Amino acid sequence: MKLSREEVLHIAQLARLGLTETEVDRLSEQLSDILENFEVLQQVDTSDVPPTAQSIPLQNVTKGDEAAASLPQSQILANAPRRDGEFFRVKAVLE
């Protein structure tokens, strides 16, 4: 399918593109080639292919949640620059 110059300009207007004359000529040829490739694909018999949303099966790759023992509080607070009993002490952000 060969696209005309006017069709390319219309597509460019819909996409809000400002094209030069050389770009219009180049895109006319490139878009026509793409449409010709789709015409070839439309001739392929796909009547035996079931419709699907995915071409390969999906599998979950996330790790499930498992309860595990936590570190002791003394070990967690060991490298704290400032402590206040069992808590981290931080500078006030808002006065």
C-alpha distances in whole Angstrom, upper triangle without the diagonal:
4,6,10,13,14,12,13,16,16,15,18,20,20,21,23,22,24,21,23,21,20,19,16,15,15,14,11,10,11,9,6,8,9,6,6,9,10,8,11,13,13,14,17,20,22,24,27,27,29,27,28,28,30,29,32,35,37,40,43,44,46,50,52,55,58,61,63,66,66,68,71,72,74,72,69,71,73,70,70,71,73,74,76,78,75,72,70,71,69,69,69,65,66,70
4,6,10,12,10,10,14,15,14,16,19,19,20,22,21,21,19,20,17,17,16,13,12,13,11,8,8,10,8,5,8,10,8,8,12,12,12,14,16,16,18,21,24,26,28,31,30,32,30,31,31,32,31,35,38,39,43,45,46,48,52,54,56,60,63,65,68,68,69,73,73,75,72,70,72,73,71,71,72,73,75,77,78,76,73,71,72,69,69,69,65,66,70
4,7,8,6,7,10,11,10,13,15,15,16,18,17,18,16,17,15,15,14,11,10,11,9,6,8,9,7,6,9,10,9,10,13,14,14,16,18,18,20,23,26,27,30,33,31,33,31,32,31,32,32,35,38,39,42,44,45,47,51,53,56,59,62,64,67,66,68,71,71,74,71,68,70,72,69,69,70,71,73,74,76,74,71,69,69,67,67,66,63,63,67
4,5,5,6,9,10,11,13,14,16,17,18,17,17,15,15,13,14,13,10,9,12,10,7,9,12,10,9,13,14,13,14,17,17,17,20,22,22,24,27,30,31,33,36,35,36,34,35,34,36,35,39,42,42,46,47,48,50,54,56,58,62,65,67,70,69,70,74,74,76,73,70,72,74,71,71,71,73,75,76,78,76,73,70,71,68,68,67,64,65,68
4,5,5,6,9,10,11,12,14,15,16,14,14,12,12,10,11,11,7,7,10,9,7,10,12,11,11,14,16,15,17,20,20,20,23,25,25,27,30,33,33,36,39,37,39,36,37,36,37,37,40,43,44,47,48,49,51,54,57,59,62,65,67,69,69,70,73,73,75,73,70,71,73,70,70,70,72,73,75,77,75,72,69,70,67,67,66,62,63,66
4,5,5,6,9,10,10,12,14,15,14,14,12,13,12,14,13,9,11,14,12,10,13,15,13,13,17,17,16,18,21,21,21,24,26,25,28,30,33,34,36,39,38,39,36,37,36,37,37,41,43,44,47,48,49,51,54,56,59,62,65,67,69,69,70,73,73,75,73,70,71,73,70,70,70,72,73,75,77,74,71,69,69,66,66,65,61,62,65
4,5,5,6,9,10,11,12,14,13,14,13,15,14,15,13,10,11,13,11,8,12,13,10,11,14,14,13,16,18,18,18,21,22,22,24,27,30,30,33,36,34,35,32,33,32,33,34,37,40,40,43,45,46,47,51,53,55,59,62,63,66,66,67,70,70,72,70,67,69,71,68,67,68,70,71,72,74,72,69,67,67,64,64,63,60,60,64
4,5,5,6,9,10,11,12,11,11,10,12,11,12,10,7,9,10,7,6,10,10,8,10,13,13,13,15,18,17,18,21,22,22,25,27,30,31,33,36,34,35,33,33,32,33,33,36,39,39,42,44,44,46,49,52,54,57,60,62,64,64,65,68,68,70,68,65,66,68,65,65,65,67,69,70,72,70,67,64,65,62,62,61,57,58,62
4,5,5,6,9,10,10,9,9,8,10,10,12,10,7,10,12,10,9,13,14,12,14,17,17,16,19,21,21,22,25,26,26,29,31,34,34,37,39,37,38,35,36,34,35,36,39,41,41,44,45,46,47,51,53,55,59,61,63,66,65,66,69,68,71,68,65,67,68,66,65,65,67,68,70,72,70,67,64,65,62,61,60,57,57,60
4,5,5,6,9,10,10,11,11,14,14,16,14,11,14,15,12,11,15,15,13,14,18,17,16,19,21,20,21,25,25,25,28,30,33,33,35,38,36,36,33,34,32,34,34,37,40,40,43,44,45,46,50,52,54,57,60,62,64,63,65,68,68,70,68,65,66,68,65,64,65,66,68,69,71,69,66,64,64,61,61,60,56,56,60
4,5,5,6,8,9,11,11,14,14,16,13,10,13,14,10,10,14,13,10,13,16,14,14,17,19,18,19,22,23,22,26,28,30,30,32,35,33,33,30,31,29,30,31,34,36,36,39,40,41,43,46,48,50,54,56,58,61,60,62,65,64,67,65,61,63,65,62,61,62,64,65,66,68,66,63,61,61,58,58,57,54,54,57
4,5,5,6,5,7,7,11,12,13,10,9,12,13,10,11,14,14,12,14,17,16,16,20,21,20,22,25,25,26,29,30,33,33,36,38,36,36,33,33,31,32,33,35,38,38,41,41,42,43,47,49,50,54,57,58,61,60,61,64,64,66,64,60,62,64,61,60,60,62,64,65,67,65,62,59,60,57,56,55,52,52,56
4,5,5,6,8,9,13,14,16,13,12,15,16,13,14,18,17,15,18,20,19,19,22,24,23,25,28,28,28,31,33,35,35,37,40,38,38,35,34,32,34,35,38,40,39,42,43,43,44,48,50,51,55,58,59,62,61,62,65,64,66,65,61,63,64,62,61,61,62,64,65,67,65,62,60,60,57,56,55,51,52,55
4,5,8,11,12,16,17,19,16,14,17,18,15,15,19,18,15,18,20,18,18,22,23,21,23,26,26,26,29,31,33,32,35,37,35,35,31,31,29,31,32,35,37,36,39,40,41,41,45,47,48,52,55,56,59,58,60,63,62,64,62,59,61,62,60,59,59,61,62,63,65,63,60,58,58,55,55,54,50,50,54
4,5,9,11,15,17,18,14,13,17,17,13,15,18,16,14,17,19,18,18,21,22,21,23,26,26,26,29,31,33,32,35,37,34,34,31,30,28,29,30,33,35,34,37,38,38,39,43,45,46,50,52,54,57,55,57,60,59,61,59,56,58,59,57,56,56,58,59,61,63,60,57,55,55,52,52,51,47,48,51
4,7,10,13,16,17,14,14,17,18,15,16,20,19,17,20,22,21,21,25,25,25,27,30,29,30,33,34,37,36,39,41,38,38,35,34,32,33,34,36,39,38,40,40,41,41,45,47,48,52,54,56,58,57,58,61,60,62,60,57,58,60,57,56,56,58,59,61,63,61,58,55,55,52,52,51,47,47,50
4,6,10,12,14,11,11,14,14,12,14,17,16,15,18,20,19,20,23,24,24,26,29,29,29,33,34,37,36,39,41,38,39,36,35,32,33,34,37,39,38,41,41,41,42,46,48,49,53,55,57,59,58,59,62,61,63,61,58,59,61,58,57,57,58,60,62,64,62,59,56,56,53,53,52,48,49,52
4,7,10,12,9,10,13,14,12,14,17,17,17,19,22,21,22,25,26,26,28,31,31,32,35,36,39,39,42,44,42,42,39,38,36,37,38,40,42,42,44,45,45,45,49,51,53,56,59,60,62,61,62,65,64,66,63,60,61,63,60,59,59,61,62,64,67,65,61,59,59,55,55,54,50,51,54
4,7,8,6,6,10,10,9,11,14,14,14,17,19,19,20,23,24,25,26,29,29,30,33,35,38,38,41,43,41,42,39,38,36,37,37,40,42,42,45,45,45,46,50,52,54,57,60,61,63,62,63,66,65,67,65,62,63,64,61,61,61,63,65,66,69,67,63,61,61,58,57,56,53,54,57
4,5,5,6,9,10,10,12,14,15,16,18,20,21,22,24,26,27,28,30,31,32,35,37,40,40,43,46,43,44,42,41,39,40,40,42,45,45,48,48,48,49,53,55,57,60,63,64,66,65,66,69,68,70,68,64,66,67,64,63,63,65,67,69,71,70,66,63,63,60,59,59,55,56,59
4,5,5,6,9,10,11,13,14,15,17,19,20,21,23,25,26,27,29,31,32,34,36,39,40,43,45,43,45,42,42,40,41,41,43,46,46,49,50,50,51,55,58,59,63,66,67,69,68,69,72,71,73,71,68,69,70,67,66,66,68,70,72,75,73,70,67,67,64,63,63,59,60,63
4,5,5,6,9,10,11,12,14,15,17,18,20,21,23,25,26,28,29,31,33,35,38,39,42,44,42,44,41,41,39,40,39,42,45,45,48,49,48,50,54,56,58,62,64,65,68,67,67,70,70,72,69,66,68,69,66,65,65,67,70,72,74,72,69,66,66,63,63,62,59,60,63
4,5,5,6,8,10,10,12,14,15,16,18,20,21,22,24,26,27,28,31,32,36,36,39,41,39,41,38,38,36,36,36,38,41,41,44,45,45,46,50,53,55,58,61,62,64,63,64,67,67,68,66,63,64,66,63,62,62,64,66,68,71,69,65,63,63,60,60,59,56,57,60
4,6,5,6,9,10,10,12,14,15,16,18,20,21,22,24,26,27,29,31,34,35,38,40,38,40,37,37,35,36,36,39,42,42,45,46,46,48,51,54,56,59,62,63,66,65,66,69,69,71,68,65,67,68,65,65,65,67,69,70,73,71,67,65,65,62,62,61,58,59,62
4,6,5,6,9,10,11,13,15,16,17,19,20,21,23,25,26,28,30,34,35,38,40,38,40,38,38,37,37,36,39,42,43,46,47,47,49,53,55,58,61,64,65,68,67,68,71,71,73,70,67,69,70,67,67,67,69,71,73,75,73,70,67,68,65,64,64,61,62,65
4,5,5,6,9,10,11,13,14,16,17,19,20,22,23,25,27,29,32,33,36,38,36,38,36,36,34,34,34,36,40,40,43,44,44,46,50,52,55,58,61,62,65,64,65,68,68,70,67,64,66,67,64,64,64,67,68,71,73,70,67,65,65,62,62,62,59,60,63
4,5,5,6,8,10,10,12,14,15,16,18,20,21,22,25,26,30,30,34,36,34,35,33,33,31,32,31,34,37,37,40,42,42,44,47,50,52,55,58,60,62,61,63,66,66,68,65,62,64,65,62,62,63,65,66,68,70,68,65,63,63,60,60,60,56,58,61
4,6,5,6,9,10,11,12,14,16,16,19,20,21,23,25,29,30,33,35,33,35,33,33,32,33,32,35,38,39,42,44,44,46,49,52,54,58,61,62,65,64,66,69,69,71,68,65,67,69,66,66,66,68,70,72,74,71,68,66,67,64,64,63,60,61,64
4,6,5,6,9,10,11,13,15,15,17,19,20,22,24,28,29,32,34,32,34,33,33,32,32,31,34,38,38,41,43,43,46,49,52,54,58,61,62,65,64,66,69,69,71,68,66,68,69,66,66,67,69,71,73,74,72,69,67,68,65,65,65,61,62,66
4,5,5,6,9,10,11,13,14,16,17,19,21,22,26,27,30,32,30,32,30,30,29,29,28,31,34,35,38,40,40,42,46,48,51,54,57,58,61,61,62,65,65,67,65,62,64,65,63,62,63,65,67,69,71,68,65,63,64,61,62,61,58,59,63
4,5,5,6,9,10,11,12,15,15,17,19,21,24,25,28,30,28,30,28,28,27,27,27,30,33,34,37,38,39,41,45,47,50,53,56,58,61,60,61,65,65,67,65,62,64,65,63,62,63,65,67,69,70,68,65,63,64,61,61,61,57,59,62
4,5,5,6,9,10,11,13,14,15,17,19,23,24,27,29,28,30,28,29,28,29,28,31,34,35,39,41,41,44,47,50,52,56,59,60,63,63,65,68,68,70,68,65,67,68,66,66,67,69,70,72,74,71,68,66,67,65,65,64,61,62,66
4,5,5,6,9,10,11,13,14,16,18,21,23,26,28,26,29,27,28,27,27,26,29,32,34,37,39,39,42,46,48,51,54,57,59,62,62,63,67,67,69,66,64,66,67,65,65,66,68,69,71,73,70,67,65,67,64,64,64,61,62,66
4,5,5,6,9,10,11,13,15,16,20,20,24,26,24,26,24,24,23,24,23,26,29,30,33,36,36,39,42,45,47,51,54,55,59,58,60,63,64,66,63,61,63,64,62,62,63,65,66,68,70,67,64,62,64,61,62,61,58,59,63
4,5,5,6,9,10,11,13,15,18,19,22,25,23,25,23,24,23,24,23,27,30,31,35,37,38,40,44,46,49,52,55,57,60,60,62,65,66,68,66,63,65,67,64,64,65,67,68,70,72,69,66,64,66,63,64,63,60,61,65
4,5,5,6,9,10,11,14,17,19,22,24,23,25,24,25,25,26,24,27,31,32,36,38,39,42,46,48,51,54,57,59,62,62,64,68,68,70,68,65,68,69,67,67,68,70,71,73,74,72,69,67,68,66,67,66,63,64,68
4,5,5,6,9,10,12,15,16,20,22,20,23,22,22,22,22,21,24,28,29,33,35,36,39,42,45,48,51,54,56,59,59,61,65,65,67,65,62,65,66,64,64,65,67,69,71,72,69,66,64,66,64,64,64,61,63,66
4,5,5,6,9,10,14,14,17,20,18,20,19,20,20,20,19,23,26,27,31,34,35,37,41,43,46,49,53,55,58,58,60,64,64,67,64,61,64,65,63,63,65,67,68,69,71,68,65,63,65,63,64,63,60,61,65
4,5,5,7,9,13,14,17,20,19,21,20,22,22,23,22,25,28,30,34,37,38,41,44,46,49,53,56,58,61,61,63,67,68,70,68,65,68,69,67,67,69,70,71,73,74,71,69,67,69,66,67,67,64,65,69
4,5,5,7,11,13,16,18,17,20,20,21,22,23,21,24,27,30,33,36,37,40,44,46,49,52,56,57,61,61,63,67,68,70,67,65,67,69,67,67,69,71,72,73,75,71,69,67,69,67,68,68,65,66,70
4,5,6,9,10,13,15,14,17,16,18,19,19,17,20,24,26,29,32,34,37,40,42,45,48,52,54,57,58,60,63,64,67,64,62,64,66,64,64,66,68,69,70,71,68,66,64,66,64,65,65,62,64,67
4,6,8,9,12,15,14,16,15,18,19,20,18,22,25,27,31,34,35,38,42,43,47,50,53,55,59,59,62,65,66,69,66,63,66,68,66,66,68,70,70,72,73,70,67,66,68,66,67,66,63,65,68
4,6,9,11,14,14,17,17,20,21,22,20,24,27,29,33,36,37,40,44,46,49,52,56,58,61,62,64,68,69,71,68,66,69,70,69,69,71,73,73,75,76,73,70,69,71,69,70,70,67,68,72
4,6,9,11,11,14,15,17,19,19,17,20,23,26,30,33,35,38,41,43,46,49,53,55,58,59,61,65,66,69,66,64,67,68,66,67,69,71,71,73,74,70,68,67,69,67,69,68,66,67,71
4,6,8,9,12,13,16,19,19,17,20,23,26,29,33,35,38,41,42,46,49,52,54,58,59,61,65,66,69,66,64,67,69,67,68,70,72,72,74,74,71,69,68,70,68,70,70,67,68,72
4,6,5,8,9,12,15,16,14,17,19,22,26,29,31,34,38,39,42,45,49,51,55,56,58,62,63,66,63,61,64,66,64,65,67,69,69,70,71,67,66,64,67,65,67,66,64,65,69
4,6,8,10,13,16,17,16,19,21,24,27,30,33,36,39,40,43,46,50,52,56,57,60,63,64,67,65,63,66,68,66,67,69,71,71,72,72,69,67,66,68,67,69,68,66,67,71
4,6,9,12,16,16,15,17,19,22,25,29,31,34,37,38,41,44,48,50,54,55,58,61,63,66,63,61,64,66,65,65,68,69,69,71,71,67,66,65,68,66,68,68,65,67,70
4,6,9,12,13,11,14,15,18,22,25,28,31,34,35,38,41,44,47,50,52,54,58,59,62,60,58,61,62,61,62,64,66,66,67,67,64,62,61,64,62,64,64,62,63,67
4,6,10,11,10,13,14,17,20,23,26,29,32,32,36,39,42,45,48,50,52,56,57,60,58,56,59,61,60,60,62,64,64,65,65,62,60,59,62,60,62,62,60,61,65
4,7,9,10,13,13,16,19,22,25,27,30,31,34,37,41,43,47,48,51,54,55,58,56,54,57,59,58,58,60,62,62,63,63,60,58,57,59,58,60,59,57,58,62
4,6,7,9,10,12,16,18,21,24,27,28,31,34,37,40,44,45,47,51,52,55,53,50,53,55,54,54,57,58,58,59,59,56,54,53,56,54,56,56,53,55,58
4,7,9,10,10,14,16,19,21,25,26,29,32,35,38,41,42,45,48,49,52,50,47,50,52,51,51,53,55,55,56,56,53,51,50,52,51,53,52,50,51,55
4,5,7,8,11,14,16,19,22,24,27,30,34,36,39,40,43,46,47,50,48,46,49,50,49,49,52,53,53,55,55,52,50,49,51,50,52,52,49,51,55
4,7,9,13,16,18,21,24,26,29,32,36,38,41,42,44,48,49,52,49,47,50,52,51,51,53,55,55,57,57,54,52,51,54,52,54,54,52,53,57
4,6,9,13,15,18,21,23,26,29,33,35,38,39,41,45,47,49,47,45,48,49,48,49,51,53,53,55,55,52,50,49,52,50,52,53,51,52,56
4,7,10,12,16,18,20,23,26,30,32,35,37,39,43,44,47,45,43,46,47,47,47,50,52,51,53,53,49,48,47,50,49,51,52,49,51,55
4,7,9,12,15,17,20,23,27,29,32,33,36,40,41,44,41,39,43,44,43,44,46,48,48,49,49,46,44,44,46,45,48,48,46,48,51
4,6,9,12,13,17,20,23,25,29,30,33,36,38,41,38,36,40,41,41,41,44,46,45,47,47,43,42,41,44,43,46,46,44,46,50
4,6,8,10,13,16,20,22,25,27,29,33,34,37,35,33,36,38,37,38,41,42,42,43,43,39,38,38,40,40,42,43,41,43,47
4,7,9,13,15,19,20,24,25,27,31,32,35,32,30,34,35,34,35,38,40,39,41,41,37,36,35,38,38,40,41,39,42,45
4,6,9,12,16,17,21,21,24,27,29,32,29,27,30,32,32,32,35,36,36,38,37,34,33,32,35,34,37,38,36,38,42
4,7,9,12,14,17,18,21,24,26,29,27,25,28,30,30,30,34,35,34,36,35,32,31,30,34,34,36,37,36,38,42
4,6,10,12,16,17,20,24,25,28,27,25,28,30,30,31,34,35,34,35,35,31,30,30,34,34,37,37,36,38,42
4,7,9,13,14,17,21,22,25,24,22,25,27,28,28,32,32,31,32,31,27,27,27,30,31,34,34,34,36,39
4,6,10,12,15,18,20,23,22,21,24,26,27,28,31,32,30,31,30,26,26,27,30,31,34,35,35,37,40
4,7,9,13,15,17,21,19,18,22,24,25,26,29,30,28,28,27,23,23,24,28,29,33,34,34,36,38
4,6,10,12,15,18,16,16,19,21,22,23,27,28,26,27,25,21,22,23,27,28,32,33,33,36,38
4,7,9,12,14,13,13,17,18,20,21,25,25,23,24,22,19,20,21,25,26,30,32,32,35,37
4,6,9,11,10,10,13,15,17,17,21,21,20,21,19,15,16,17,21,23,26,28,29,31,34
4,6,8,7,7,10,11,13,15,18,19,17,19,17,14,15,15,19,21,25,27,28,31,33
4,6,5,7,9,10,13,14,18,18,15,17,14,11,13,14,18,21,24,26,28,31,32
4,5,5,6,8,11,11,15,14,12,13,11,8,9,11,14,17,21,23,25,27,29
4,5,5,6,9,10,13,13,11,12,10,8,10,11,15,18,21,24,26,28,30
4,6,5,8,10,13,14,13,15,13,11,12,13,16,18,22,25,26,29,31
4,6,7,8,12,12,11,13,13,10,10,10,13,15,19,21,23,26,28
4,6,5,9,9,7,10,10,8,8,7,10,13,16,19,21,24,26
4,6,9,10,9,12,12,11,11,10,13,15,18,22,23,27,28
4,6,9,10,13,14,13,12,10,12,14,17,20,22,25,27
4,5,6,10,11,11,9,7,8,10,13,16,18,21,23
4,7,10,13,13,11,8,8,9,11,15,17,20,21
4,7,10,11,9,6,5,7,10,13,16,19,19
4,6,7,6,5,5,8,11,14,17,19,20
4,6,5,6,6,9,12,14,17,19,19
4,6,8,9,13,16,17,20,22,22
4,7,9,13,16,18,21,22,23
4,6,9,13,14,17,19,20
4,6,10,12,14,17,18
4,7,9,12,15,15
4,6,9,12,13
4,6,9,10
4,6,7
4,7
4
